[in-house]
Amino acid sequence: MSVHTFSSRDFTRNVSVAKQATIDGPVFITDRGRPAFALLKIEDYYRIMGHQGPSLLEVMDGIACAENMEFNPPRLDLQTRPAALDG
């Protein structure tokens, strides 16, 4: 893993290059020569924070049209019978 460093000015001019550089490792963005920010891939951030990623519920909540979406699953016709408990 390598660390890339961009000045604030270079970062502003080439955001896409900085984003691409995160494939190799974190990108430090400097302000007046001193590290001020770090740019990471979201997977790296989740790993550092101990988070496994968004849950299914979080993903579903993020769908823009979910409020107006109808969900009518088919009704299952299950035949049940009592369990035979032989002792």
N, C-alpha and C positions, 0 to 999 in steps of 0.2 A: 504494500500500500504506500502510495506516495502522497505528499501534501503539496497542493498548489497554492500560490499566493497571488492575489490580484489587488492592485490599488483600487480605491473607490472609483477613480476615474476610468481605469481599464475595465472594471466590472460593469460600470454603466454603459460603456461603449460596446462590450461584448458579453452580454448576459448569457447568450447561447453557448459561447465557448466555455464560460465558467460552469454552466450546468453540465456540459459534456465532460469537463474535467473531474466532476464528482464520481465518474465511473472508476477512476483510479484511487480515490480517497477524498478526504475533506478538502474544501477550498476555503482558505482564509482570505478575508477581505480586509485590507488595511485602511486606516484613516490616519494620515500624516505619518505613515511609516510604522504604525503600531497595529497589531491585529485588533479588529473591532467586531468582526462578525465571522461566523462559520457557516458554510453552505454544505449540507449533507444530502445524500439520497434519503428518501423517506424510510427505506428499509433499515438504513444505518441508524437513523434517529430512533425508530421503534426498538431496535436492538439495544441501543444505549439506555433507553428509558425503561426497558424490560417489558415493553408492550408488544403483543403478538400481531398487531395490526387491527384494523377496524373489524368489529363484530358484524355478523350478518344483519342484525337489527340496525346498526349504524349505517351500513351500506343501503339498506332498504329505506331508512329515513332520509337518506341523501338523494333519492330519486325525486326529481322535480315534480312529476305528475302523479306521485303516489296518492295524494289526497283524493283525486277524482277517479282513481282506478278501482274498478269493481273486481271482487274476488269471490267467485262462486265455485268452489271445488265440487266435483261430483260426489254424490252421496254413495257411500259404500254399503253394500248389502251383505253383511257378515252373518254367517250362521254360527251360533255359539252352542256349546253343550257343556254340561257340568263336568268338572274334572273327576276322574276316578281315583280316589285316595284309598289304596289298599295298604293295610298296615301290617 
